[in-house]
Amino acid sequence: MKHEKTDILKAWKDNIAVMFLVQEEIQRLDKLGIFQYYYPELAATEKQLASVEMHLGHPIDQKYRNFLLCANGWSCFSQSVNLFGTGDLMGSALMDYALEMLDVMDDAFPISDSTGFSKSELLPIAATFEDRDLHVMTRPSSHQPGVVIWFAGQEIERYPNFEEYFLTMTDYNRVTIDWLKKISNLVNYAGIFRKVVIC
């Protein structure tokens, strides 16, 4: 059992390392300074996780919990979206903002009608002050716990579990690399054209 837990955490550290390398490449290509970059936070402690579970009134999803045991949150882990650590889960300005966004969406059109989950079943796990992106996870008491849903005013995508969500966000960051390469080429072409015109 102990070896199994060790293997699970090692796999998460590998996933985080891959995401970090992808972000390093984005930073290298981001000559215009479009995005911000941060290291993942240090691992959460069992004491911190226990405090969060007491605050929430239920256990943290196991896959999300394993991630937190390796990285206690990650600012701008996907462009401007911040992946919550224990501090946000205990309560923060960004968590308050995320909950307000849920309220606004539910008031405009009942979330349960569009997603099959009531607002009370959803726990924000990532958000940003810069736009409407909000990522939530269904709570253990939900009829389908552990599902992650990406909202941006409406549902954009959903993932069967936190690991699939994290891996998909890594893939989206790879798409950002391709986009930045195209932007870089355009900037280079513009610079060459300008020199030709001036000459």
Secondary structure, 3 states (H helix, E strand, C coil): CHHHHHHHHHHHHHHHHHHHHHHHHHHHHCCCCCCCCCCCCCCCCHHHHHHHHHHHCCCCCHHHHHHHCCCCCEEEEECCEEECCHHHHHCCHHHHHHHHHHHHHHHHCCHHHHHCCCHHHEEEEEECCCCCEEEEEECCCCCCCCCEEEEECCEEEEECCHHHHHHHHHHHHHHHHHHHHHHHHHHHHHHHHHHHHHC
